[in-house]
Amino acid sequence: MRPIKKTNGIPYKEKTIVDNSNIEEDFTSSMVMPSKDYNMERALELRAMGVPGFTKEDVAKADGHFPSVDPTTGMLLKSMDHPTVILEFLATMLDPNVGKLRVDPEGYFGESQLKYKK
C-alpha cells in the first residue's frame, strides 16, 4: 500500500511512475502509468478486441486515459484502492440508471473488486 500524504489538509496517495517501455508505443516515458490499482491487462485485451473507448484513437482523445469500466462485464478496471474510484460512486448517486456498485471477490482485485449491478 502506498503511503498517504496530506496536502493542504487533504489526504492523497502518491502516484507511482513505472517503466512502461514494454506496454505500448503510444505511451511516453514521462506518463504516469496505472499501478496495481488498475487492471491494464484487461484494458489492453479490450483494446485488442476493438471495444469502443479502448482503441488507440479513443485513448489518445482522452489524453491517454483508459475507461474505468469493462463494458462487457460491468467490472471496474480500478480497484477500491484507486485514488479516483470515488468518481464511480458519485456517478451511481447522480444517475440511478448507471446501476449499483457491489464487491465481487471473484474479480481481478479479489476483495477490492467492484462491479456494476443493475
N, C-alpha and C positions, 0 to 999 in steps of 0.2 A: 504494500500500500504506500502510495506516495505521501510525503509529508504535507500537511495542511498549514498554510501560512495565512497571515492576515494582512490585508492592505486596506487602509482607511477603516479598519474595524470589520471588514467583510472577509470571511474565510474563503480561500480558493486553493485548488490543487495546482502545483507546478506542472507545466507541460513538459513532456518528455520528448526530446529530439532523438530519433533513432536513425540508423543507417538505412536509407531507403534505396540504395543503388540497385538492389535486386528486385524491387517491386515492379515498377513500370517506368518507361521513359518519360511520361508526361508529368512526373513528379520531379521537383527540383531538389537539390541537396539542401536548400535552405528551408524547405517546407517542414512544418511541424506535423509529423505523422501520427495517426491514431496509435495508441499503445494497447496494452492488454485490456482496455475497456471498450474497444471497438472491434467487431468481427470483420476485419479486412479480407480474410479468406473468402467469406461468403459474398462480400461486396464484389470481389473480383470474379467469382463464379457467376453472379448475376450480370456483370458486365459482359462476360463471355457468352451468356445466353441472349444478350441484346435487350435486356429488360430496360424499358424507358426510365430515365433518371440515373442509370448507372453507366451509360455509354460514355466514351471519352469526351464526346461533344457536350453532353449534358453536365458532366462533372466539371469540364472547363468553364461552362457558362455559370456554374455555381462556385466559381473561384476555388476549385479543387476539392470541394466538399461532396462527399458521397451522401446519399439519403440515409435517414436514421432507421427506416423500417424495410424489411424484406416484404415486398408486396405479394409474394407468392405464398407466404406462410403467416404473415402478421407478426413475426418475431422482430423485436428490436435488435438492431445491429450494435446498439450501445448497451453496455451493462448498467446495472443500477449505480455503479461507481463512476460512470462517465459524468464530467462536470456539467454537461448541458442536457442531461436526461430529464431534468425538471421541466424543460420545454414540452416534452411529451405529456407530462401530467397536466400542464396548463392547457394543452390542446384538447384533452379529454374534458376539461371543465368548461371550455368555451364552445365546444361543438359536440353536442350529445350524439351526433351521427358517427363520430370517429370510433366509438367503442370504448371499452374499459381496458385498462392495463392490468394484467394479472401476472403473478410469478409463475413461470413454467420451468421447473427444475430439470426438465428433460433437455433443455436447450444448451447452446454453446457455453454459456456462462454459469450453468448449474443453478444454484440458489439465487444468483444475481441476474438471471434471465427474465426479461419481461416480454409479454406477448399481448397483442390486442385481441380482445374477445368481444364479439357483438352481444 
